[in-house]
Amino acid sequence: MQPLHPETTARRPVWMWAGAAAGLGLAVTMFLNNSGPRTPAAASRPTDTGTFVVTGAVVLGDGASFTRDDHLGCAGTGGYADVRDSAPVLIATAGGFAAGKLTDPRALTDGTCRFFFTVRGVPAGQNTYLLMVADQESHQYVEQELKAWLVSLRVD
């Protein structure tokens, strides 16, 4: 049985076909990126965004690289003269940088000079982090190393 009045087929605009193709491509891409084995920990782990705090200690271990004062404090000398109380600590990434300063200089009984630092606002989720104390050579870290309890860095 044939209809009495044949229906006319409406032509769809090109933009509708382009939108449908883009939607299908997006769905296939999402499926392919999310397929594969997943462990429960990986499936439930939130993505790291935002910032975190790095705490650590800087050590001058060579007795010739620092001097002691009368209050059990210390400060760098010679090529390490810039390693002193309130010296800058910078952590740089492709996503930005954060800064802190050296504090609480102590000449320890083991013949070393130790400073503490805290750097707040370090961008999370970056591939590499460069940590630089005063004008000394920078050291490269990954995020897991910086999130450890205490980052220890010897600069001499």
C-alpha positions as CSV (number, residue, x, y, z in Angstrom):
1,M,0.0,0.0,0.0
2,Q,1.3,3.4,-1.0
3,P,0.6,6.6,0.8
4,L,-1.9,9.0,-0.9
5,H,0.5,11.9,-0.7
6,P,4.2,11.1,-0.9
7,E,6.2,12.8,1.8
8,T,8.8,15.2,0.7
9,T,12.2,14.7,2.2
10,A,13.6,17.8,3.7
11,R,17.3,18.4,3.2
12,R,19.2,18.9,6.4
13,P,21.5,21.9,6.5
14,V,25.3,21.2,6.3
15,W,25.9,22.6,9.8
16,M,23.6,19.9,11.3
17,W,25.7,17.2,9.7
18,A,28.9,18.8,10.8
19,G,27.5,19.1,14.4
20,A,26.5,15.4,14.4
21,A,29.9,14.3,13.1
22,A,31.7,16.4,15.7
23,G,29.5,14.9,18.5
24,L,30.1,11.4,17.3
25,G,33.9,12.1,17.1
26,L,33.9,13.5,20.7
27,A,31.9,10.4,22.0
28,V,34.4,8.0,20.3
29,T,37.4,9.9,21.7
30,M,36.0,9.9,25.2
31,F,35.2,6.2,25.0
32,L,38.7,5.4,23.7
33,N,40.4,7.5,26.4
34,N,38.4,6.0,29.2
35,S,38.6,2.3,28.1
36,G,41.2,0.0,29.5
37,P,42.0,-1.5,32.9
38,R,41.6,0.6,36.0
39,T,42.6,-0.1,39.5
40,P,40.1,1.0,42.2
41,A,42.7,3.5,43.6
42,A,43.3,5.1,40.2
43,A,39.6,5.2,39.5
44,S,38.8,7.0,42.7
45,R,41.8,9.3,42.9
46,P,40.9,13.0,42.3
47,T,42.9,14.9,39.9
48,D,45.4,17.3,41.4
49,T,44.5,20.9,40.8
50,G,45.2,24.0,42.8
51,T,48.3,24.4,44.9
52,F,50.2,22.8,47.7
53,V,52.8,23.7,50.4
54,V,56.5,22.6,50.3
55,T,58.5,22.5,53.5
56,G,62.2,21.6,53.7
57,A,65.7,22.2,55.0
58,V,68.8,23.5,53.3
59,V,72.1,22.3,54.6
60,L,75.6,23.7,54.2
61,G,77.8,20.8,55.2
62,D,81.3,21.9,54.5
63,G,82.7,23.9,57.5
64,A,84.4,26.2,55.0
65,S,81.1,27.2,53.4
66,F,79.6,28.9,56.5
67,T,80.4,30.8,59.6
68,R,78.9,30.5,63.1
69,D,77.8,33.3,65.3
70,D,77.6,33.6,69.1
71,H,73.9,32.6,69.2
72,L,74.3,29.1,67.6
73,G,73.3,30.6,64.2
74,C,75.1,30.5,61.0
75,A,75.4,32.0,57.5
76,G,77.0,31.1,54.2
77,T,80.4,32.5,53.2
78,G,82.4,32.7,50.0
79,G,80.4,31.3,47.1
80,Y,77.6,30.6,49.6
81,A,77.4,34.1,51.1
82,D,73.9,34.5,49.7
83,V,72.7,31.5,51.8
84,R,71.6,33.3,54.9
85,D,68.5,34.1,57.0
86,S,65.7,35.4,54.8
87,A,67.3,34.4,51.5
88,P,64.7,33.6,48.8
89,V,63.6,30.1,48.0
90,L,61.8,29.8,44.6
91,I,59.9,26.9,43.1
92,A,59.3,27.4,39.4
93,T,57.1,25.3,37.0
94,A,55.6,25.7,33.6
95,G,52.4,26.8,35.4
96,G,53.9,29.6,37.4
97,F,56.1,30.0,40.5
98,A,56.0,30.3,44.3
99,A,58.4,31.9,46.7
100,G,59.4,31.5,50.3
101,K,62.5,32.3,52.4
102,L,65.1,30.6,54.5
103,T,64.5,30.9,58.3
104,D,65.9,29.6,61.6
105,P,69.6,29.3,60.7
106,R,71.3,26.8,63.1
107,A,74.9,25.7,63.4
108,L,74.5,22.0,64.4
109,T,76.8,19.9,66.5
110,D,77.5,17.6,63.5
111,G,79.4,20.5,61.8
112,T,76.7,21.6,59.4
113,C,74.6,24.8,59.0
114,R,70.8,24.2,58.6
115,F,68.0,26.5,57.5
116,F,64.3,25.7,57.2
117,F,61.9,27.0,54.5
118,T,58.2,26.9,53.6
119,V,56.9,27.7,50.2
120,R,53.1,28.1,49.9
121,G,51.1,28.3,46.7
122,V,53.1,25.9,44.6
123,P,51.1,25.0,41.4
124,A,50.0,21.3,41.5
125,G,49.9,18.9,38.6
126,Q,53.1,20.0,36.9
127,N,55.6,17.6,35.3
128,T,58.7,19.1,36.8
129,Y,59.6,21.6,39.5
130,L,62.8,23.6,39.8
131,L,63.8,24.6,43.3
132,M,66.4,27.4,43.7
133,V,67.8,28.7,47.0
134,A,69.3,32.2,46.9
135,D,71.5,32.4,43.8
136,Q,72.6,28.8,44.0
137,E,72.2,26.1,41.3
138,S,68.6,24.9,40.8
139,H,67.5,21.4,41.6
140,Q,64.8,19.5,39.7
141,Y,62.0,17.6,41.5
142,V,58.7,15.8,40.8
143,E,55.6,16.7,42.7
144,Q,55.7,13.5,44.9
145,E,59.2,14.4,46.1
146,L,58.1,17.9,47.1
147,K,55.0,16.7,48.9
148,A,57.1,14.4,51.1
149,W,57.3,15.4,54.8
150,L,60.5,17.4,54.5
151,V,62.6,18.2,51.4
152,S,66.3,18.1,52.2
153,L,68.7,20.0,50.0
154,R,72.4,20.3,50.4
155,V,73.8,23.3,48.5
156,D,77.5,23.1,49.0
